[in-house]
Amino acid sequence: MMKTNALFKRRWFVALLRSFILLIVLELLIMFNFFNGFWVLTIMSLFTNIILATSLNLINGFTGQFSLGHAGFMAVGGYTAAVLALNFAPSLIKAGIIPSLHNVTLKMPWGLPDMFLPFAKAIAPGGIVLLFSLLLGGILAALMGFLIGLPTLRLRGDYLAIATLGFGEIIRLTFLNINYLGSASGMPGIPQYATVMSCVVVAIITVYAISNVVRSTHGRAMLAVREDETAAQTVGINTTRYKVTAFTIGAFFAGVAGALYAHTFYLVNPSIFSLLKSIDVLVMVVLGGQGSIGGSIAGAVLVTILNAFLSNFPEIRMIVYSVVLVMMIIFMPHGLLTVRDLFARFRPKAGEPDNAAPDR
Amino acid sequence: MTLSGLQSFGIQFGQYLIYGLSIGAIYALIALGYTMVYGIVKLINFAHGDVYMAGAYLGFFFINFYRNMNLPGAWYWFAALASAMAASALLGIVIERVAYKPLRMAPRITALISAIGVSLFLEYGMMFWQTAQQKYYGDLPPLIKDTTYFPFNIFMVQKQHIIVFVVAVVLMIGLYAIVQYTRAGKAMRAVSHDREAALLMGINVNTIISATFALGSALAAAAGVLFGSFYPLKPLLGFMPGIKAFVAAVLGGIGIIPGAMLGGLILGVAESLVSGFLSSTLRDVVAFAILIIILLVRPTGILGKPSGEKV
């Protein structure tokens, strides 16, 4: 037990190190204007999509509860961020409750060279507003997830999918009918406080948190619920509790992603958070492989890059997207990252004598 | 002539009821396809709303084709209706063979994703082909053409609602007869009851599944032609009615044919009353609210029997 624990810790350290190297490389590439504005936005939405896909995977892939309402929770986060940034932040900054970091000449602390200045700038402007709106957006979305999950999670399979779809649409239609939130035109003009750096950091935190949840006792209980709800109940697992927990955690990160989205693309409106967005996220999860964190990341990368390339051909974009979707699901029904299945071919099947194994 | 408050309320109520029954009949026609497909392959056919859209466009092509053939009376409209239904039936079979059949043994969620892919393909393929511009059927024969009647001088009834309702009811009776009284219908019921047992009895399950998709798609196309005869066509028109028809199918009890008819009519009337008396922006919320209430109170639907899980 000790040994595996240490192994996990080492693996995590390596993974963390790798993601920070990725972050620094990305930041350097952007610093030297390697990407144009379009690709910077694509990279930011890529990391937002990773957050969405891993959080939906916790609900769909790990707990086996088929949700089609992720865009609704994203909308809660997005609108929270918009209201906070547009209606509250200016007066809070004026009152001195939130320190203003605009138009302040930054100096690197601890005598670090000015080369690192872009890193500091990446965090500083609006960073505190961003942090507030991410947290508040996440918390409100989680609250919504809890309230919706409590009654709906009694349902199973397709019925649950349609009920979550219904709730997602109700959230969206509610925002559509509130004048304070701009009705159909939404809320434009949100300052772009999110940076590539903040997107990457939030994505890393999300992936780290969700993999830790999955590996914890609670996560094991969630897996048990996925495998067989009745059996899980028989061994004393409070299935409702774990289903609602997974749903709430998933909703929290969807809300965070929504807030991040608002601060990336300057605006929120009801049509962004339509069923199509939920479907997009679901496609990432299923194409990547359900119940696999690496799969969700791969799926998010695939879908984002596909969308980015296809945006050059707006007329046939959705046609190609749909054809690729159907082809991939027919030829790889278990997802991209089914490495385990790939190797399973070489492992002896259960019940077969293990001839290849060395004698011990 | 002056009316009391109660009288004018009654008149309004009657008018909304008629309107609701007519859109409810369209929902019911679409819901039948959902419910039959779900009953037989346990798949939420997300593309079904777009088959309805494709049916409306097919009707548009056929009506322009037959109009120049000088058929007597309203026959060219009926010819277009029948042709659109036949072409849509073919479309339904092709969709099933290409996108769903290879996934019959895979996890159910994959077939759902495939259905979403087909739905997007139909929507945006049609948008690419026919552009996003609105299309109109144009001139209709006098029998079908919309007029407004004023029975008793105080009531206002539009003929289109009556036509939609009557045609839909005739088609539903036809479907009911097919399912109840033909060999193919019997086979459909058998496959939906127990696929393996039906296979052992010598029923060709693949043919029956294709036939189910064909029937469902034909009904959706009929709904599309009925809609297109009186409203403008857009490539994305199938999305909302598709979801609402699914709600109707769940409301009546999914897999149950009379349930889909009942659910469609109830949903249509509820929607019409809410948008008439409360606010028209709430009309889309009604469907989802009904869905959630029915799922929480009676998930097997109005006509469904509650069933526990066997371990």
Interface residues (C-beta under 8 A of the other chain):
Chain A: N60 F66 P151 T152 R154 L155 G157 D158 Y159 A161 I162 A163 L165 G166 F167 E169 I170 L173 T174 L176 N177 T230 L275 I279 L282 V283 V286 Q290 E315 I316 R317 M318 I319 Y321 S322 V323 L325 V326 I329 I330 P333 H334
Chain B: K42 I44 V98 A99 P102 L103 A106 P107 R108 I109 T110 L112 I113 S114 I116 G117 V118 S119 L120 F121 E123 Y124 G125 M127 F128 I243 F246 V247 V250 T281 L282 D284 V285 F288 A289 L291 I292 L295 L296 P299 E309 V311
